[in-house]
Amino acid sequence: REVSVEREEDALALLFEGERTRAVAGHSLNVQSSRSHAVFRLCVERRGEREDGGVVHSRLHLVDLAGSERLAKTQSAGTVAREASYINK
């Protein structure tokens, strides 16, 4: 989902909300392995700084890809093993 915010606090709240709702599962290599990809895109417009009155646009993309450890090394079974087989298809 895409949300527009005016304050830094609101952007951070969205980032933390995404972190709380991510799917994670543990295995022998990682106690909290991501089971889902996450993308946080921050677009900033800065007005009034340029002499010509133009707007400065900046973008920052934070991307966390789900774990791609080799299934044999994780010793995963059941649901975690099934999820792992679909993560990077």
C-alpha positions in Angstrom: 0.0 0.0 0.0 1.1 3.6 -0.6 0.6 6.2 2.1 1.5 9.9 2.0 2.8 11.5 5.3 3.9 14.9 6.3 5.9 14.1 9.4 9.0 11.9 10.1 7.1 10.3 13.0 4.4 9.1 10.7 6.9 7.6 8.2 8.7 5.8 11.0 5.3 4.5 12.4 4.6 2.9 9.0 8.1 1.4 8.8 7.6 -0.2 12.3 4.1 -1.4 11.4 5.5 -3.2 8.4 8.2 -4.8 10.6 5.6 -6.0 13.1 3.4 -7.6 10.4 6.2 -9.5 8.5 6.1 -13.2 8.4 9.2 -14.8 10.1 10.1 -18.3 11.0 13.1 -19.8 12.7 15.4 -22.6 11.5 18.9 -23.8 12.3 20.7 -20.9 10.5 18.5 -18.0 11.5 16.2 -17.6 14.5 14.1 -15.0 12.7 14.3 -15.7 8.9 12.1 -13.5 6.8 9.4 -15.4 5.0 8.2 -12.4 3.0 9.8 -9.6 1.0 9.5 -6.0 2.2 9.9 -2.7 0.3 9.8 0.7 2.0 10.0 3.6 -0.5 10.6 7.1 0.8 9.9 9.9 -1.5 10.8 13.4 -0.3 9.9 16.8 -1.9 11.8 19.8 -0.7 10.5 23.2 -1.6 12.0 26.7 -1.3 15.6 25.7 -1.3 16.4 26.4 -4.9 16.9 30.0 -6.2 14.6 29.2 -9.2 11.8 28.1 -6.9 12.0 24.6 -8.2 11.3 21.4 -6.2 14.0 18.9 -5.2 12.8 15.3 -5.4 14.6 12.5 -3.6 13.9 8.8 -3.3 15.2 6.1 -1.0 14.3 2.4 -1.5 14.8 0.0 1.4 14.4 -3.6 0.3 14.6 -6.7 2.5 14.3 -9.9 0.5 13.0 -13.0 2.2 15.6 -15.6 3.2 17.0 -17.7 0.5 19.1 -20.1 2.5 19.5 -23.6 1.0 16.8 -25.9 2.3 19.2 -28.7 3.1 21.3 -26.4 5.3 18.4 -25.0 7.3 17.1 -28.4 8.3 13.6 -27.1 7.9 10.5 -29.2 7.8 6.7 -28.9 7.3 5.3 -25.4 6.7 8.7 -23.6 6.9 10.2 -25.9 4.3 7.1 -25.4 2.0 7.4 -21.6 2.3 11.1 -21.7 1.6 10.5 -23.5 -1.7 8.2 -20.7 -2.9 10.1 -17.6 -1.7 12.3 -17.1 -4.7 10.3 -18.7 -7.5 
